[in-house]
Amino acid sequence: MLKILICVSGGGTNFQAIIDAVKDGRISASEIVGVISSSHTAKAIERAKNNNIPVSVVCKKDFENEDSFNEALVSAVKAADPDLIVLAGFLTVLPSSLTELYPNRIINIHPALIPSFCGKGYYGLKVHEEALKRGVKVTGATVHFVDSGCDSGPIIMQKAVPVMQGDTPEILQRRVMEQAEWVILPMVIDYFAKGKIEVKDNLVYIN
């Protein structure tokens, strides 16, 4: 049984997609063992409680400095003893002390086709605002492994989504979530649970 730890910061829509996929069997042989929230007010906490999933809140504002926050975050992750860590809208760059402990065992969902519209500062609506400003005709979502950089780890899966005339950032965000994020994130977790994902020379192969 694959033990999944989810890290969240906000509404938890991708978290909910994972919950639903575990329940209906699209993610096989897996259980969500815990949630770490970087905010005391994240709606994702309510989703976790509604599904009897343990929650830990590790918020930067509660700590004197970044080092103490990072130590608390690493401790919370270790306590959950996960096989796979899923960043589902987690708005905190992980410290290298954590990424080095779990190489190729931390995944993130990004609401664009990396390497477009990614890196520092690109999260939430900002990604879709910039995509519309640039006038791209196709956007999408990317699931990738997390390394010590920002959106720089090996790409596991991507799904394209069309940009429509008249789209607002909010409309585009919703389409990307429904047609890409909520589709490929559960799929990748299922492949991971089945041992289908392999990394060679920083490239991902799905067997």
C-alpha positions in Angstrom: 0.0 0.0 0.0 1.5 3.3 -1.1 1.5 5.9 1.7 0.7 9.4 0.3 1.4 12.7 2.0 -0.3 15.7 0.5 1.1 19.3 1.0 -1.4 22.1 0.5 -1.7 25.9 0.9 -5.2 26.8 -0.2 -8.5 25.4 -1.5 -7.3 21.9 -2.1 -9.0 21.2 -5.3 -6.2 18.9 -6.5 -6.2 17.3 -3.1 -9.9 16.6 -3.5 -9.2 15.1 -6.9 -6.8 12.7 -5.3 -9.2 11.8 -2.5 -11.9 11.0 -5.1 -9.5 9.0 -7.2 -8.4 6.9 -4.2 -12.0 6.3 -3.3 -13.1 5.2 -6.8 -10.1 3.1 -7.5 -8.4 5.2 -10.2 -5.5 5.4 -7.8 -4.8 1.8 -6.8 -3.2 0.3 -3.7 -2.8 3.7 -2.0 -3.8 5.6 1.1 -3.5 9.2 2.1 -1.7 9.1 5.4 -1.6 12.8 6.1 -1.8 16.4 5.0 0.6 19.3 5.7 -0.8 22.8 5.3 1.3 25.9 5.1 -1.8 28.0 6.2 -4.0 27.8 9.2 -7.0 28.9 7.1 -6.6 26.7 4.0 -9.9 25.2 2.9 -8.0 22.0 2.3 -7.9 21.4 6.0 -11.7 21.1 6.0 -11.5 18.6 3.2 -9.0 16.5 5.2 -11.1 16.6 8.3 -14.2 15.6 6.3 -12.3 12.5 5.1 -10.6 11.6 8.5 -7.2 12.4 7.2 -4.7 13.7 9.8 -3.6 17.3 9.3 -0.4 19.2 10.4 -0.1 23.0 10.0 3.4 24.2 9.4 3.2 27.9 8.7 6.2 30.2 8.2 4.6 33.0 10.2 4.8 30.8 13.3 8.6 30.5 13.2 11.3 33.0 14.0 13.3 32.2 10.9 13.4 30.1 7.8 15.8 27.5 9.3 13.4 26.7 12.1 10.5 26.5 9.7 12.4 24.1 7.4 13.3 21.9 10.4 9.6 21.8 11.4 8.6 20.9 7.9 11.1 18.1 7.6 10.0 16.8 11.0 6.3 16.8 10.0 7.1 14.9 6.8 9.2 12.4 8.6 6.5 11.8 11.1 4.1 10.9 8.3 6.6 8.3 7.0 5.3 8.7 3.4 6.3 6.7 0.3 5.2 9.6 -2.0 4.8 13.3 -1.2 2.4 15.3 -3.4 2.6 19.0 -3.6 -1.0 20.0 -4.5 -0.9 23.8 -4.5 1.8 24.0 -1.9 3.1 27.6 -2.2 6.4 27.0 -0.4 9.7 26.1 -2.1 11.0 23.0 -0.3 14.4 23.1 1.4 17.1 20.9 -0.1 17.2 19.1 3.3 13.8 17.7 2.4 14.3 17.1 -1.4 17.5 15.2 -0.7 15.8 12.9 1.7 13.1 11.9 -0.8 14.7 11.9 -4.3 12.2 11.1 -7.0 9.5 10.7 -4.3 8.1 14.2 -4.3 5.8 15.3 -7.2 4.2 18.7 -8.0 1.4 19.8 -10.3 2.0 23.0 -12.2 -0.7 24.8 -14.2 1.3 25.3 -17.4 3.3 23.3 -19.8 6.8 23.5 -18.3 9.2 25.1 -19.3 6.6 27.8 -20.1 5.3 30.1 -17.4 7.1 28.4 -14.5 9.7 29.2 -11.9 9.8 31.7 -9.1 6.6 33.8 -8.8 4.6 31.7 -11.2 1.7 30.2 -9.3 -2.1 30.4 -9.1 -3.8 33.0 -11.4 -0.4 34.6 -12.2 0.4 31.7 -14.5 -2.8 32.0 -16.5 -2.6 35.8 -16.6 0.9 35.6 -18.2 -0.2 32.9 -20.7 -3.1 35.1 -21.9 -0.8 38.2 -22.1 1.6 36.2 -24.2 -1.2 35.1 -26.5 -0.5 31.4 -26.4 -3.0 29.2 -28.2 -2.4 26.1 -26.0 -1.6 25.8 -22.3 -2.0 22.9 -19.9 -0.6 21.3 -16.8 2.6 19.4 -15.9 3.3 16.9 -13.2 7.0 16.7 -12.4 9.4 15.5 -9.7 10.6 18.1 -7.3 14.3 18.8 -6.9 16.1 21.6 -5.1 15.1 24.1 -7.8 11.8 25.7 -8.6 9.7 23.8 -11.2 13.0 22.3 -12.5 12.7 18.6 -11.7 12.1 15.8 -14.3 8.8 16.1 -16.1 6.6 13.0 -15.6 3.4 13.9 -17.6 1.8 16.8 -19.4 -1.6 17.5 -20.8 -2.5 20.3 -23.2 -5.6 22.5 -22.9 -6.8 24.9 -25.6 -6.9 28.7 -24.9 -10.2 30.1 -26.1 -10.9 33.6 -27.4 -12.4 35.7 -24.6 -10.8 33.6 -21.9 -10.2 35.4 -18.5 -7.5 34.1 -16.2 -10.3 32.6 -14.0 -12.0 30.8 -16.9 -8.7 29.4 -18.2 -7.6 28.3 -14.7 -10.8 26.3 -14.3 -10.4 24.7 -17.7 -6.8 23.7 -17.0 -7.9 22.2 -13.6 -10.8 20.2 -15.0 -9.2 19.0 -18.3 -5.6 18.6 -17.2 -4.7 18.8 -13.5 -7.5 16.6 -12.1 -6.7 14.1 -14.9 -3.0 13.7 -14.9 -2.2 14.1 -11.2 -4.2 11.0 -10.1 -2.9 9.1 -13.1 0.7 9.8 -12.2 0.1 8.7 -8.6 -1.5 5.5 -9.8 1.5 4.8 -12.1 3.9 5.5 -9.1 1.9 3.1 -6.9 2.2 0.4 -9.6 6.0 1.0 -10.0 5.6 2.1 -13.6 7.7 5.3 -13.3 11.5 5.2 -13.9 14.0 8.0 -14.0 17.2 7.7 -16.1 19.5 10.6 -16.7 17.0 13.1 -15.5 14.3 11.8 -18.0 11.2 10.0 -16.9 10.0 6.8 -18.5 6.6 5.2 -17.9 6.7 1.4 -18.3 
